[in-house]
Amino acid sequence: GAYEVHLGSTVKVKKTSADGEIDYTIVGSTESDPVNFKISNESPIGQALIGAKPGQTVTAATPSGDIQFRIISIKGNRKSGGKAKVK
């Protein structure tokens, strides 16, 4: 299957409404640190990104409104050698 975002992935995204790219790392809720772009898989952005593939555009329904992100690239979880693992 195609490579997709999972827990532990670092995702390079571009907001469709803004310039510049952002690298988000998807982490568990206890590790989330939005200031350092570590976002929970349970957050609106995390939920939108999980399962997305490069080139896809996803919409996150955040408290401040919907944000669209285009997935630029995905780096896997180093611990699992870059392969998605299902828990």
C-alpha positions as a Python dict, from the first residue, in 0.01 Angstrom:
ca = {
    (1, 'G'): (0, 0, 0),
    (2, 'A'): (98, 364, -35),
    (3, 'Y'): (281, 533, 247),
    (4, 'E'): (51, 722, 481),
    (5, 'V'): (57, 927, 801),
    (6, 'H'): (49, 732, 1128),
    (7, 'L'): (138, 785, 1494),
    (8, 'G'): (507, 881, 1505),
    (9, 'S'): (515, 1023, 1151),
    (10, 'T'): (664, 1363, 1079),
    (11, 'V'): (450, 1527, 812),
    (12, 'K'): (553, 1825, 599),
    (13, 'V'): (237, 2019, 516),
    (14, 'K'): (144, 2347, 353),
    (15, 'K'): (-163, 2540, 462),
    (16, 'T'): (-360, 2624, 150),
    (17, 'S'): (-435, 2966, 303),
    (18, 'A'): (-74, 3061, 385),
    (19, 'D'): (281, 3057, 253),
    (20, 'G'): (550, 2834, 397),
    (21, 'E'): (561, 2471, 502),
    (22, 'I'): (519, 2324, 850),
    (23, 'D'): (662, 1997, 985),
    (24, 'Y'): (420, 1834, 1230),
    (25, 'T'): (506, 1523, 1429),
    (26, 'I'): (205, 1308, 1522),
    (27, 'V'): (234, 1192, 1885),
    (28, 'G'): (11, 1042, 2154),
    (29, 'S'): (-200, 1286, 2357),
    (30, 'T'): (37, 1275, 2657),
    (31, 'E'): (336, 1381, 2442),
    (32, 'S'): (164, 1663, 2257),
    (33, 'D'): (360, 1991, 2247),
    (34, 'P'): (196, 2221, 1990),
    (35, 'V'): (457, 2496, 2040),
    (36, 'N'): (718, 2252, 1903),
    (37, 'F'): (478, 2122, 1633),
    (38, 'K'): (421, 1792, 1814),
    (39, 'I'): (49, 1739, 1775),
    (40, 'S'): (-176, 1475, 1928),
    (41, 'N'): (-334, 1212, 1706),
    (42, 'E'): (-657, 1307, 1890),
    (43, 'S'): (-637, 1678, 1799),
    (44, 'P'): (-838, 1809, 1501),
    (45, 'I'): (-523, 1851, 1290),
    (46, 'G'): (-385, 1515, 1399),
    (47, 'Q'): (-712, 1341, 1314),
    (48, 'A'): (-718, 1506, 971),
    (49, 'L'): (-358, 1404, 895),
    (50, 'I'): (-376, 1039, 1013),
    (51, 'G'): (-412, 813, 710),
    (52, 'A'): (-337, 1091, 459),
    (53, 'K'): (-93, 1034, 173),
    (54, 'P'): (155, 1270, 1),
    (55, 'G'): (-19, 1497, -248),
    (56, 'Q'): (-352, 1475, -66),
    (57, 'T'): (-533, 1781, 72),
    (58, 'V'): (-710, 1735, 406),
    (59, 'T'): (-935, 1962, 610),
    (60, 'A'): (-899, 1999, 988),
    (61, 'A'): (-1202, 2134, 1175),
    (62, 'T'): (-1033, 2343, 1448),
    (63, 'P'): (-1199, 2567, 1708),
    (64, 'S'): (-1085, 2870, 1505),
    (65, 'G'): (-1233, 2735, 1181),
    (66, 'D'): (-1152, 2485, 908),
    (67, 'I'): (-789, 2470, 792),
    (68, 'Q'): (-683, 2295, 473),
    (69, 'F'): (-344, 2128, 454),
    (70, 'R'): (-169, 1979, 152),
    (71, 'I'): (55, 1684, 243),
    (72, 'I'): (403, 1750, 98),
    (73, 'S'): (594, 1453, 241),
    (74, 'I'): (594, 1200, 525),
    (75, 'K'): (885, 1070, 731),
    (76, 'G'): (822, 749, 922),
    (77, 'N'): (872, 660, 1284),
    (78, 'R'): (1245, 589, 1328),
    (79, 'K'): (1178, 319, 1589),
    (80, 'S'): (980, 106, 1344),
    (81, 'G'): (1221, 160, 1056),
    (82, 'G'): (971, 377, 874),
    (83, 'K'): (706, 107, 845),
    (84, 'A'): (355, 172, 974),
    (85, 'K'): (261, -58, 1260),
    (86, 'V'): (-95, -126, 1364),
    (87, 'K'): (-146, -143, 1739),
}
